[in-house]
């Protein structure tokens, strides 16, 4: 039988003041970490079509583990991060999850990057009793609830509702939906269609495209013929830039709205001038310096952005932020539980309150394994090639 617990302690008291948990590193412990390492598994799409998401997650997780070890490790033990590159392939994610659990004896798994990958390994982690903290957005990851499964990205239903609120604000009621044929795209498509009636929005046309597509002109011509006021694209692939370019080339009058998958400045750079004016919902990592000092996330976000820039010479992204939160939530749980026992970790995570992270202020519970509300989602736009807070126009 694999040993999941490295250090055991008395059962975690329900009276633990988890509200004091914070993504700020604990004070350094005396001496360097020693003994058997605490192994944390990670499955990220470091390469492949979702590398714009997975690569920042990989870099962020490695950066944080390095910082944790420099600060004395966890419970006096060094942390060993074991990263597997899924290439955004659910089959690879399944193989890696089994390997991390059965061979590497990890105490938890961070990731995967994608919704399809996460759904593919959800039951594996649940049946094995190994905590999973996903970086993906599909609501189905945490609904229905699974004891050992958590996530840090905002649920896609919340993101859709925030987007629809913005469309209502603009008086847009007739839209065309286009989504990539991935777990993320299909999940978004379902939520867009589900919540449209609630906001008085008509989905005049709803289409799916190949995530590897290099030209979407034909599809967009079809969407344009439906007389829509706006196009909502739901994907995380480079196709996001292609959609923007093709719409500009076709001189479409409809406005382009993207999903939170657009929250990486590299997509803006790839789209060039066609990205100007795109509106999309997102977490606040990408506009941290624009937040008021009173915002509880600002200090955390600025530290993350600064550390990441210093380490890699590039800007932090929303997606790296999901890994940032996952690592620090797991760290907080291990320190609170004083153990790596899976059941104690679950109890500790479920007790976390007012945890200011990159994705929002988390309030987990035994019935909520995402811990975020709609106020964690901000509407953004592209202005002069940069991300700024959308002003409602």
Long-range contacts (C-beta under 8 A, 24 or more apart in sequence): 2-101, 2-102, 2-105, 3-105, 4-105, 4-107, 4-129, 4-130, 4-340, 4-341, 4-342, 5-339, 5-340, 5-341, 5-342, 6-36, 6-38, 6-75, 6-77, 6-107, 6-339, 6-340, 7-75, 7-77, 7-338, 7-339, 7-340, 8-339, 8-341, 9-337, 9-338, 9-339, 9-344, 11-344, 12-336, 12-337, 12-338, 12-339, 12-344, 12-347, 12-348, 12-351, 14-351, 16-336, 16-348, 16-351, 18-336, 18-348, 18-351, 18-352, 18-353, 19-353, 19-354, 21-332, 21-336, 21-352, 21-353, 21-355, 22-332, 22-355, 22-356, 23-300, 23-324, 23-325, 23-328, 23-329, 23-332, 23-355, 23-356, 23-357, 24-300, 25-67, 25-68, 25-71, 26-71, 26-72, 26-335, 27-71, 28-71, 28-72, 29-71, 29-72, 29-73, 29-76, 30-72, 31-72, 31-76, 32-72, 32-73, 33-69, 33-72, 33-73, 33-74, 33-76, 33-77, 33-78, 33-79, 34-76, 34-77, 34-78, 35-76, 35-77, 35-78, 36-77, 37-77, 37-78, 37-79, 37-80, 38-73, 38-74, 38-75, 38-77, 38-78, 38-79, 38-80, 38-107, 38-334, 38-340, 39-80, 39-82, 39-104, 39-105, 39-106, 39-107, 40-65, 40-79, 40-80, 40-81, 40-82, 40-106, 40-107, 40-108, 40-109, 40-110, 40-327, 40-330, 41-82, 41-84, 41-96, 41-97, 41-100, 41-101, 41-104, 41-106, 41-108, 41-109, 41-110, 42-81, 42-82, 42-83, 42-84, 42-109, 42-110, 42-111, 42-323, 43-83, 43-84, 43-86, 43-93, 43-96, 43-97, 43-100, 43-109, 43-110, 43-111, 43-112, 43-113, 43-117, 43-121, 44-83, 44-84, 44-85, 44-86, 44-111, 44-112, 44-113, 44-135, 44-323, 45-85, 45-86, 45-87, 45-88, 45-112, 45-113, 45-114, 45-117, 46-83, 46-85, 46-87, 47-85, 47-87, 48-85, 48-86, 48-87, 48-88, 48-89, 49-88, 49-211, 49-212, 49-237, 49-238, 50-88, 50-113, 50-114, 50-236, 50-237, 51-88, 52-236, 52-238, 52-264, 52-266, 52-267, 52-317, 52-319, 53-113, 53-114, 53-135, 53-236, 53-261, 53-264, 53-317, 53-319, 54-85, 54-86, 54-88, 54-113, 54-319, 56-264, 56-316, 56-317, 56-319, 56-320, 56-323, 57-111, 57-113, 57-135, 57-319, 57-320, 57-322, 57-323, 58-83, 58-85, 58-323, 59-308, 59-311, 59-312, 59-320, 60-304, 60-308, 60-316, 60-320, 60-321, 60-323, 60-324, 60-327, 61-110, 61-323, 61-326, 61-327, 63-307, 63-308, 63-311, 63-312, 64-323, 64-324, 64-327, 64-328, 65-327, 67-307, 68-327, 68-331, 74-331, 74-334, 74-335, 75-334, 75-335, 75-338, 75-339, 75-340, 82-106, 86-111, 86-112, 86-113, 86-114, 86-117, 88-113, 88-114, 88-117, 88-182, 89-117, 90-114, 90-116, 90-117, 90-119, 90-120, 90-183, 91-120, 93-117, 93-118, 93-120, 93-121, 94-120, 94-121, 94-124, 97-121, 97-124, 97-125, 98-124, 101-125, 101-128, 101-130, 106-130, 107-131, 107-334, 107-340, 107-342, 107-345, 108-132, 108-133, 108-330, 108-342, 108-345, 109-133, 110-135, 110-323, 110-326, 110-327, 110-330, 111-135, 111-323, 111-326, 112-136, 113-319, 114-182, 114-183, 114-184, 114-236, 115-140, 115-141, 115-156, 115-182, 115-183, 115-184, 115-187, 116-182, 116-183, 116-184, 116-186, 117-183, 118-151, 118-183, 119-183, 122-146, 122-149, 125-149, 129-342, 129-343, 130-342, 131-330, 131-342, 131-345, 131-346, 131-349, 133-326, 133-329, 133-330, 133-349, 134-326, 135-319, 135-322, 135-323, 135-326, 136-183, 136-184, 136-322, 137-184, 137-187, 137-260, 138-183, 138-184, 138-187, 139-187, 139-191, 140-187, 142-368, 142-369, 142-370, 145-367, 145-369, 146-369, 147-346, 148-342, 148-346, 149-369, 150-329, 150-349, 150-364, 150-369, 150-370, 151-369, 151-370, 152-322, 152-323, 152-325, 152-326, 152-329, 152-357, 152-359, 152-362, 152-370, 153-260, 153-322, 153-359, 154-260, 154-283, 154-359, 154-360, 154-370, 154-372, 154-376, 154-377, 155-370, 155-372, 156-184, 156-187, 156-188, 156-191, 156-259, 157-191, 157-194, 157-195, 158-372, 158-373, 158-374, 158-376, 158-377, 159-188, 159-191, 159-259, 159-260, 159-281, 159-377, 160-188, 160-191, 160-192, 160-194, 160-195, 161-195, 161-198, 161-199, 161-374, 162-281, 162-374, 162-377, 162-379, 163-232, 163-257, 163-259, 163-280, 163-281, 163-379, 164-195, 164-196, 164-198, 164-199, 164-201, 165-199, 166-257, 166-279, 166-281, 166-379, 166-390, 166-392, 167-199, 167-201, 167-230, 167-257, 168-199, 168-200, 168-201, 169-392, 170-392, 170-393, 172-201, 172-229, 172-230, 172-255, 173-200, 173-201, 173-202, 173-229, 174-201, 174-202, 174-204, 174-227, 174-228, 174-229, 174-230, 175-201, 175-202, 175-203, 175-204, 175-228, 175-229, 175-230, 175-231, 175-232, 176-203, 176-204, 176-205, 176-206, 176-207, 176-223, 176-224, 176-226, 176-228, 176-230, 176-231, 176-232, 176-254, 177-203, 177-205, 177-206, 177-207, 177-231, 177-232, 177-234, 178-206, 178-207, 178-208, 178-209, 178-216, 178-219, 178-220, 178-223, 178-231, 178-232, 178-233, 178-234, 178-243, 179-206, 179-207, 179-208, 179-209, 179-233, 179-234, 179-235, 180-208, 180-209, 180-210, 180-211, 180-234, 180-235, 180-236, 180-237, 180-239, 181-208, 181-209, 181-210, 181-211, 182-211, 182-235, 182-236, 182-237, 184-234, 184-235, 184-236, 184-259, 184-261, 185-211, 185-234, 185-235, 185-236, 188-234, 188-259, 189-234, 192-232, 192-234, 204-228, 209-239, 211-235, 211-237, 211-239, 212-237, 212-239, 213-239, 213-242, 214-242, 215-242, 215-246, 216-242, 216-243, 216-246, 217-246, 217-249, 217-250, 220-246, 220-247, 220-250, 220-252, 221-250, 223-254, 224-250, 224-252, 224-254, 228-254, 229-254, 229-255, 230-254, 230-255, 230-256, 230-257, 231-255, 231-256, 231-257, 232-257, 232-258, 232-259, 233-257, 233-258, 233-259, 234-258, 234-259, 234-261, 235-259, 235-261, 236-261, 238-267, 238-270, 240-267, 240-271, 241-267, 241-270, 241-271, 241-274, 241-275, 244-271, 244-274, 244-275, 244-278, 245-271, 245-272, 245-274, 247-274, 248-273, 248-274, 255-279, 260-318, 260-377, 263-317, 263-318, 263-319, 263-380, 263-387, 264-317, 264-318, 264-319, 265-315, 265-317, 265-386, 265-387, 268-382, 268-385, 268-386, 268-387, 269-385, 275-382, 275-385, 276-382, 276-383, 276-384, 276-385, 277-381, 277-382, 277-383, 278-381, 278-382, 279-379, 279-380, 279-381, 279-390, 280-379, 280-380, 280-381, 281-377, 281-378, 281-379, 281-380, 282-318, 282-377, 282-378, 282-380, 282-387, 283-318, 283-321, 283-358, 283-359, 283-360, 283-376, 283-377, 283-378, 284-358, 284-360, 284-378, 285-316, 285-317, 285-318, 285-320, 285-321, 285-358, 285-359, 286-315, 286-316, 286-317, 286-318, 286-380, 286-387, 287-378, 287-380, 287-387, 287-388, 287-389, 290-388, 290-389, 296-354, 296-356, 296-361, 297-356, 297-357, 297-358, 297-360, 297-361, 299-356, 300-356, 300-357, 300-358, 301-358, 304-358, 318-358, 318-359, 320-358, 321-357, 321-358, 321-359, 322-358, 322-359, 324-357, 324-358, 325-357, 325-358, 325-359, 325-362, 328-357, 329-355, 329-357, 329-362
